[in-house]
Amino acid sequence: MSEDIREKIQIHNCHVHTFSYRCVPEKFLPGGIIRFVAKRSTFFARLLNNLIPERDDDLYDRYADLIRIMRCSQKDIFDYLRQFYPFDTRFIVLPMDMAYMEAGKVPKPFTKQLDELLQLKELYPEQMLPFIAVDPRREEITSIVKEYVEKGCCGLKLYPPLGYFPYDDRLDAIYEFAQERQLPIVSHCGVNNPVHTHMKRRKLIDKIKAELDPSLGITPTFKGKKNRQLTDYLSHPANYKVVFRKFPNLKISLAHFGGQNEWKEFLNPTTFELGASEKEKKKAQKTREDNWFTIIYDMLKEYPNLYSDISYSLSYQKYFPVLKVILQNPEVRQQILFGTDYHVVRLVISERAFSINLRGYLGEEDFRQIAETNPREFIGNVC
């Protein structure tokens, strides 16, 4: 083992959240359930913990943990996260701007969420890397971005399923600024989005028809799809080809590497085409070509400034071998980032188990690549 491999790894977790329920719209869930549960978090957490008393880490226990976490301040949430890592670990903290998803009022003002992150950065100047959530529908968003970068924010966060395409013209000034400053950008890129716009289905379909770039060759289908599936067109990885045409020097990380479903389909391709009609064969071929894992993997080879993190998607160990194999490809090895999606990933696995299981499987050399070497290049000298 070489000397540099034996050296301590400075871990960079490139995808975590510290937002609380006060950053979530009142109608995110029907009937004001978010507020109702939050105000009674102790009761509901205890109830969930005791549904299966003989087990101490079942799904109900994990929901209980998430309820407790979401009730806390951003500082308490961040401090809780830090205990699972070495003291010098660095965290890209991604806020959310859900004010325009048409799900009601957000109790905490957006800039208050950012101010709290900057206060944490004062406490932990080396560990805390706060990003700015960007939504093109927010008034003066370009000015807000520039102001908060000057105050100490390190990058940008996009979440297209909230109701916009990443090539929205209103983002151009922000992209130009980000390219000039070499600000890293993290954008949600997973299918079947759990957090998505609540706009009327007809309105969303009309938006997709009007704004989906025809040069991408994507033919949208709408029958039987709800907003959760329709917003895949907003977050589709191919959309970033349009962004890179205008801004080829942007640094963008596509979060979740397409999502768990796409990794699953890649590992277990359909056999429907065997002995099927020509129509069914074409449909099966189209399914393979539309696999987001494959699309992102190919795009990494094409765009040297494109990255992808493995947050949430790699919470299931059955996908570890796929990651191990693609990390041996020098064409993409330098563009894959470690991230967990704390605190959301707690619904599947604990933070400590996620990172240690992955590190133990990959070994020190490959883990260093995704948790230290690549993140340092992605973050650059911004923070």
MITOR-344397 format. One record per residue (C-alpha): x, y, z. Coordinates in nm, 4 decimals. Example, Ala and Ser with C-alpha at 12.3 -4.5 7.8 and 13.67 -1.06 7.14 Angstrom:
% residues 2
[[1.2300; -0.4500; 0.7800]] [[1.3670; -0.1060; 0.7140]] 
***
This chain:
% residues 383
[[0.0000; 0.0000; 0.0000]] [[0.1428; 0.3378; -0.0994]] [[0.2202; 0.6051; 0.1586]] [[-0.0579; 0.8413; 0.0423]] [[-0.3221; 0.5673; 0.0802]] [[-0.2188; 0.5112; 0.4432]] [[-0.2694; 0.8797; 0.5227]] [[-0.5875; 0.9831; 0.6956]] [[-0.8794; 1.0639; 0.4644]] [[-1.0506; 1.3994; 0.5079]] [[-1.4074; 1.2994; 0.4283]] [[-1.6315; 1.5314; 0.2276]] [[-2.0023; 1.4501; 0.2441]] [[-2.1293; 1.6253; -0.0676]] [[-2.5031; 1.5985; 0.0009]] [[-2.6647; 1.6656; 0.3387]] [[-2.9649; 1.8651; 0.4631]] [[-3.0305; 2.0466; 0.7899]] [[-3.3686; 2.2051; 0.7153]] [[-3.6513; 2.1553; 0.9648]] [[-4.0259; 2.1202; 0.9244]] [[-4.0498; 2.5021; 0.9352]] [[-3.8858; 2.5078; 0.5907]] [[-4.1630; 2.2856; 0.4515]] [[-4.4920; 2.4258; 0.3097]] [[-4.8044; 2.3933; 0.5204]] [[-4.9810; 2.1812; 0.2570]] [[-4.6841; 1.9596; 0.1725]] [[-4.8957; 1.6736; 0.3090]] [[-5.2779; 1.6821; 0.3103]] [[-5.4674; 1.8324; 0.6009]] [[-5.1723; 2.0095; 0.7612]] [[-5.0243; 1.6779; 0.8764]] [[-4.6705; 1.8213; 0.8828]] [[-4.7605; 2.0824; 1.1479]] [[-4.9854; 1.8446; 1.3407]] [[-4.7144; 1.5804; 1.3772]] [[-4.4368; 1.8327; 1.4438]] [[-4.6257; 1.9874; 1.7349]] [[-4.6735; 1.6405; 1.8832]] [[-4.3376; 1.4973; 1.7815]] [[-4.2591; 1.3398; 2.1194]] [[-4.5883; 1.1515; 2.1260]] [[-4.5656; 1.0285; 1.7657]] [[-4.1985; 0.9338; 1.7940]] [[-4.2708; 0.7271; 2.1061]] [[-4.5712; 0.5679; 1.9362]] [[-4.3677; 0.4688; 1.6301]] [[-4.0830; 0.3352; 1.8448]] [[-4.3229; 0.0980; 2.0220]] [[-4.5190; -0.0371; 1.7262]] [[-4.2741; -0.3278; 1.7026]] [[-4.1168; -0.3263; 2.0517]] [[-3.8940; -0.6298; 1.9972]] [[-3.7016; -0.4515; 1.7191]] [[-3.5013; -0.1335; 1.7618]] [[-3.4338; -0.0276; 1.4014]] [[-3.7444; -0.1068; 1.2020]] [[-3.9078; 0.1355; 0.9580]] [[-4.1241; 0.2837; 1.2339]] [[-3.8166; 0.3571; 1.4460]] [[-3.6531; 0.5310; 1.1511]] [[-3.9626; 0.7446; 1.0929]] [[-3.9536; 0.8318; 1.4628]] [[-3.5913; 0.9414; 1.4288]] [[-3.6752; 1.1617; 1.1313]] [[-3.9647; 1.3234; 1.3189]] [[-3.7326; 1.4077; 1.6089]] [[-3.4656; 1.5456; 1.3772]] [[-3.7039; 1.7621; 1.1742]] [[-3.8300; 1.9311; 1.4923]] [[-3.4813; 2.0558; 1.5816]] [[-3.2920; 2.3702; 1.4874]] [[-3.0461; 2.3601; 1.1985]] [[-2.7613; 2.3823; 1.4504]] [[-2.8869; 2.0832; 1.6479]] [[-2.9393; 1.8846; 1.3281]] [[-2.5876; 1.9661; 1.2062]] [[-2.4286; 1.8904; 1.5434]] [[-2.6060; 1.5545; 1.5510]] [[-2.4733; 1.4744; 1.2031]] [[-2.1138; 1.5670; 1.2874]] [[-2.0880; 1.3093; 1.5657]] [[-2.0913; 1.0272; 1.3101]] [[-1.7761; 1.1486; 1.1311]] [[-1.4178; 1.2499; 1.2104]] [[-1.3995; 1.6059; 1.3461]] [[-1.2467; 1.7497; 1.0261]] [[-1.5143; 1.6120; 0.7900]] [[-1.6583; 1.8729; 0.5536]] [[-2.0275; 1.8850; 0.4621]] [[-2.2023; 2.0426; 0.1639]] [[-2.5286; 2.1555; 0.3245]] [[-2.8160; 2.1944; 0.0795]] [[-3.1148; 2.4104; 0.1773]] [[-3.4531; 2.3890; 0.0049]] [[-3.6695; 2.6705; -0.1301]] [[-4.0201; 2.5203; -0.1377]] [[-4.2094; 2.8488; -0.1499]] [[-4.3100; 2.8085; -0.5162]] [[-4.4168; 2.4446; -0.5272]] [[-4.7806; 2.5521; -0.4798]] [[-4.8206; 2.3714; -0.1488]] [[-4.8977; 2.6659; 0.0772]] [[-4.6932; 2.9036; 0.2871]] [[-4.3485; 2.8164; 0.4205]] [[-4.3264; 2.9270; 0.7878]] [[-3.9562; 3.0142; 0.7872]] [[-3.8478; 3.2909; 0.5450]] [[-3.6028; 3.1660; 0.2829]] [[-3.3251; 3.4114; 0.3707]] [[-3.3615; 3.3175; 0.7385]] [[-3.2732; 2.9601; 0.6448]] [[-2.9601; 3.0877; 0.4673]] [[-2.8683; 3.3197; 0.7551]] [[-2.8803; 3.0270; 0.9970]] [[-2.6424; 2.8299; 0.7744]] [[-2.3994; 3.1213; 0.7667]] [[-2.4129; 3.1393; 1.1465]] [[-2.3155; 2.7726; 1.1513]] [[-2.0322; 2.8467; 0.9116]] [[-1.8994; 3.0997; 1.1631]] [[-1.8970; 2.8249; 1.4260]] [[-1.7530; 2.5604; 1.1912]] [[-1.5653; 2.7527; 0.9188]] [[-1.3845; 2.4472; 0.7827]] [[-1.6591; 2.1872; 0.8176]] [[-1.9698; 2.3770; 0.7023]] [[-2.0067; 2.4419; 0.3275]] [[-2.3475; 2.6105; 0.2872]] [[-2.5077; 2.6248; -0.0576]] [[-2.7907; 2.8504; -0.1780]] [[-3.1184; 2.7000; -0.2976]] [[-3.2072; 2.8570; -0.6326]] [[-3.5566; 2.8821; -0.7808]] [[-3.5930; 3.1009; -1.0927]] [[-3.9419; 3.2074; -0.9816]] [[-3.8134; 3.3858; -0.6713]] [[-3.7916; 3.7607; -0.7195]] [[-3.4391; 3.9039; -0.7070]] [[-3.2882; 3.5554; -0.6892]] [[-2.9799; 3.6665; -0.8832]] [[-2.9170; 3.9442; -0.6315]] [[-2.9752; 3.7034; -0.3428]] [[-2.7223; 3.4584; -0.4870]] [[-2.4563; 3.7259; -0.5298]] [[-2.5207; 3.8684; -0.1826]] [[-2.4987; 3.5332; -0.0059]] [[-2.1921; 3.4208; -0.1978]] [[-2.0202; 3.7363; -0.0749]] [[-2.1369; 3.6504; 0.2777]] [[-1.9757; 3.3073; 0.2595]] [[-2.2010; 3.0591; 0.0798]] [[-2.0059; 2.8146; -0.1328]] [[-2.2329; 2.6964; -0.4156]] [[-2.5838; 2.6538; -0.5521]] [[-2.8610; 2.3958; -0.5164]] [[-3.1271; 2.3317; -0.7827]] [[-3.4393; 2.1198; -0.7408]] [[-3.6241; 2.1211; -1.0781]] [[-3.9125; 1.8912; -0.9680]] [[-4.0433; 2.1860; -0.7675]] [[-4.1681; 2.3247; -1.0975]] [[-3.9031; 2.4457; -1.3437]] [[-3.6566; 2.3288; -1.6076]] [[-3.2854; 2.3755; -1.5300]] [[-3.2428; 2.5656; -1.8577]] [[-3.5011; 2.8284; -1.7593]] [[-3.3828; 3.1602; -1.9088]] [[-3.4191; 3.3270; -1.5698]] [[-3.1252; 3.1168; -1.4498]] [[-2.8861; 3.2447; -1.7174]] [[-2.7507; 3.5356; -1.5128]] [[-2.6929; 3.3016; -1.2188]] [[-2.5172; 3.0446; -1.4370]] [[-2.2976; 3.3168; -1.5829]] [[-2.2042; 3.4302; -1.2322]] [[-2.1450; 3.0704; -1.1181]] [[-1.9272; 2.9972; -1.4202]] [[-1.7227; 3.3113; -1.3638]] [[-1.6733; 3.2332; -0.9930]] [[-1.6465; 2.8563; -1.0497]] [[-1.9228; 2.7947; -0.7981]] [[-2.0185; 2.4264; -0.7697]] [[-2.3835; 2.3428; -0.8404]] [[-2.5748; 2.0430; -0.7043]] [[-2.8996; 1.9573; -0.8829]] [[-3.1514; 1.6896; -0.7919]] [[-3.1534; 1.4163; -1.0566]] [[-3.3567; 1.1140; -0.9512]] [[-3.6730; 0.9611; -1.0939]] [[-4.0147; 0.9423; -0.9298]] [[-3.9528; 1.2511; -0.7204]] [[-4.0816; 1.2321; -0.3601]] [[-4.0732; 1.6126; -0.3334]] [[-4.2436; 1.7740; -0.6317]] [[-4.4623; 2.0625; -0.7382]] [[-4.8276; 2.0561; -0.6383]] [[-4.9391; 2.2609; -0.9378]] [[-5.2482; 2.1365; -1.1180]] [[-5.1731; 1.8334; -1.3357]] [[-5.3081; 2.0038; -1.6489]] [[-5.0913; 2.3076; -1.5848]] [[-4.7832; 2.0889; -1.5384]] [[-4.8526; 1.8978; -1.8600]] [[-4.8928; 2.2247; -2.0509]] [[-4.5631; 2.3464; -1.9074]] [[-4.3829; 2.0301; -2.0191]] [[-4.5315; 2.0512; -2.3684]] [[-4.4347; 2.4160; -2.4034]] [[-4.0858; 2.4105; -2.2515]] [[-3.9319; 2.0652; -2.3074]] [[-3.6417; 2.1279; -2.5452]] [[-3.7131; 1.9414; -2.8734]] [[-3.3415; 1.9029; -2.9477]] [[-3.3173; 1.6421; -2.6698]] [[-3.5351; 1.3953; -2.8587]] [[-3.7485; 1.3186; -2.5534]] [[-4.1105; 1.2363; -2.6356]] [[-4.3182; 1.2960; -2.3222]] [[-4.6082; 1.0688; -2.2319]] [[-4.8735; 1.1695; -1.9836]] [[-5.1330; 0.8938; -1.9585]] [[-5.1643; 0.7520; -1.6080]] [[-4.8877; 0.9721; -1.4674]] [[-4.9217; 1.1871; -1.1589]] [[-4.7077; 1.4886; -1.0744]] [[-4.4521; 1.2651; -0.9047]] [[-4.3771; 1.0979; -1.2400]] [[-4.4413; 1.3995; -1.4630]] [[-4.1733; 1.6032; -1.2886]] [[-3.9176; 1.3521; -1.4177]] [[-3.9239; 1.5583; -1.7373]] [[-3.8097; 1.8614; -1.5374]] [[-3.5221; 1.6789; -1.3690]] [[-3.4164; 1.4578; -1.6631]] [[-3.0346; 1.4410; -1.6896]] [[-3.0417; 1.5232; -2.0618]] [[-3.1712; 1.8711; -1.9735]] [[-2.8207; 1.9621; -1.8624]] [[-2.6937; 1.9202; -2.2161]] [[-2.8896; 2.2372; -2.2926]] [[-2.7285; 2.4113; -1.9944]] [[-2.3769; 2.3068; -2.0995]] [[-2.4307; 2.4404; -2.4528]] [[-2.4584; 2.7899; -2.3089]] [[-2.2268; 2.7489; -2.0118]] [[-1.9680; 2.4800; -2.0917]] [[-1.7475; 2.5603; -1.7924]] [[-2.0083; 2.5193; -1.5207]] [[-1.9401; 2.2614; -1.2497]] [[-2.2591; 2.0618; -1.1927]] [[-2.3220; 1.7526; -0.9824]] [[-2.6320; 1.5489; -1.0668]] [[-2.7471; 1.4270; -0.7268]] [[-2.8428; 1.0632; -0.6642]] [[-2.6924; 0.9362; -0.9944]] [[-3.0430; 0.8848; -1.1322]] [[-3.1932; 0.7194; -0.8251]] [[-3.2244; 0.3657; -0.6903]] [[-3.4877; 0.2546; -0.9404]] [[-3.2507; 0.3282; -1.2273]] [[-2.9670; 0.1333; -1.0656]] [[-3.2103; -0.1536; -1.0138]] [[-3.3219; -0.1508; -1.3787]] [[-2.9593; -0.1369; -1.4924]] [[-2.8776; -0.4487; -1.2895]] [[-3.1999; -0.6304; -1.3794]] [[-3.2939; -0.5459; -1.7390]] [[-3.6354; -0.6525; -1.8616]] [[-3.6848; -0.9717; -2.0638]] [[-4.0154; -0.8552; -2.2099]] [[-3.8657; -0.8279; -2.5580]] [[-3.7868; -1.2002; -2.5789]] [[-4.0430; -1.3568; -2.8095]] [[-4.2391; -1.0322; -2.8112]] [[-4.3862; -0.8319; -3.0958]] [[-4.1815; -0.5652; -3.2712]] [[-4.3769; -0.3025; -3.0801]] [[-4.2868; -0.4600; -2.7453]] [[-3.9227; -0.5000; -2.8516]] [[-3.9016; -0.1304; -2.9360]] [[-4.0620; -0.0459; -2.6023]] [[-3.8058; -0.2579; -2.4136]] [[-3.5196; -0.1006; -2.6081]] [[-3.6569; 0.2450; -2.5287]] [[-3.6647; 0.1541; -2.1580]] [[-3.2949; 0.0628; -2.1702]] [[-3.2036; 0.3795; -2.3579]] [[-3.3996; 0.5930; -2.1109]] [[-3.2258; 0.4522; -1.8034]] [[-3.0951; 0.7508; -1.6091]] [[-2.8015; 0.5615; -1.4599]] [[-2.6796; 0.4849; -1.8115]] [[-2.7504; 0.8368; -1.9389]] [[-2.5578; 1.0004; -1.6538]] [[-2.2717; 0.7515; -1.6861]] [[-2.2382; 0.8363; -2.0560]] [[-2.2688; 1.2099; -1.9903]] [[-1.9830; 1.1949; -1.7393]] [[-1.7600; 1.0779; -2.0228]] [[-1.8774; 1.3623; -2.2465]] [[-1.8682; 1.6544; -2.0016]] [[-1.5501; 1.6881; -1.7926]] [[-1.7124; 1.9418; -1.5558]] [[-2.0078; 1.7140; -1.4790]] [[-2.0178; 1.5159; -1.1544]] [[-2.2697; 1.2867; -0.9872]] [[-2.3127; 1.1999; -0.6211]] [[-2.4358; 0.8668; -0.4885]] [[-2.6517; 1.0063; -0.2088]] [[-2.9480; 0.7947; -0.0987]] [[-2.9141; 0.5643; -0.4033]] [[-2.6260; 0.3722; -0.2448]] [[-2.8037; 0.3252; 0.0874]] [[-2.8728; -0.0292; -0.0380]] [[-2.5583; -0.2407; -0.0371]] [[-2.6680; -0.4468; -0.3385]] [[-2.5553; -0.1559; -0.5586]] [[-2.2031; -0.1377; -0.4132]] [[-2.0531; -0.3712; -0.6782]] [[-2.1797; -0.1463; -0.9589]] [[-2.0105; 0.1545; -0.8006]] [[-1.6903; -0.0445; -0.7452]] [[-1.6810; -0.1438; -1.1120]] [[-1.7470; 0.2012; -1.2602]] [[-1.4833; 0.3535; -1.0320]] [[-1.2261; 0.1456; -1.2179]] [[-1.3090; 0.3335; -1.5385]] [[-1.0656; 0.6273; -1.5684]] [[-1.3190; 0.8114; -1.7880]] [[-1.5543; 0.8666; -1.4925]] [[-1.3476; 0.7863; -1.1819]] [[-1.2731; 1.1511; -1.1061]] [[-1.6354; 1.2674; -1.1306]] [[-1.8192; 1.0571; -0.8703]] [[-1.8851; 1.2120; -0.5292]] [[-1.9627; 1.0683; -0.1868]] [[-2.2849; 1.1932; -0.0281]] [[-2.5517; 1.0426; 0.1942]] [[-2.8643; 1.2643; 0.1743]] [[-2.8813; 1.3071; 0.5516]] [[-3.1337; 1.3426; 0.7145]] [[-3.3691; 1.1962; 0.4516]] [[-3.1681; 0.8741; 0.4198]] [[-3.2490; 0.7919; 0.7831]] [[-3.5689; 0.6346; 0.6497]] [[-3.3491; 0.3575; 0.5075]] [[-3.0300; 0.3401; 0.7109]] [[-2.8341; 0.5237; 0.9785]] [[-2.5766; 0.7818; 0.8749]] [[-2.2898; 0.5915; 1.0325]] [[-2.3896; 0.2606; 0.8727]] [[-2.4154; 0.4191; 0.5266]] [[-2.0644; 0.5645; 0.5313]] [[-1.8889; 0.2768; 0.7078]] [[-2.0554; 0.0046; 0.4985]] [[-1.9552; 0.1836; 0.1802]] [[-1.6004; 0.2580; 0.2945]] [[-1.5494; -0.0987; 0.4086]] [[-1.6651; -0.2364; 0.0735]] [[-1.4769; 0.0039; -0.1534]] [[-1.1509; 0.0039; 0.0389]] [[-0.9433; 0.3090; 0.1272]] [[-0.8172; 0.3955; -0.2210]] [[-1.1573; 0.4096; -0.3910]] [[-1.3263; 0.5699; -0.0908]] [[-1.0593; 0.8406; -0.0830]] [[-1.1290; 0.9072; -0.4502]] [[-1.5000; 0.9819; -0.4006]] [[-1.4836; 1.1288; -0.0483]] [[-1.1736; 1.3473; -0.0710]] [[-1.0009; 1.3757; -0.4095]] [[-1.3060; 1.4355; -0.6289]] [[-1.4903; 1.6633; -0.3835]] [[-1.1858; 1.8879; -0.3496]] [[-1.1809; 1.9317; -0.7259]] [[-1.5578; 1.9913; -0.7350]] [[-1.5528; 2.2490; -0.4541]] [[-1.2320; 2.4116; -0.5748]] [[-1.1130; 2.7241; -0.3974]] [[-1.4603; 2.8646; -0.3297]] [[-1.4630; 2.7532; 0.0359]] 
***
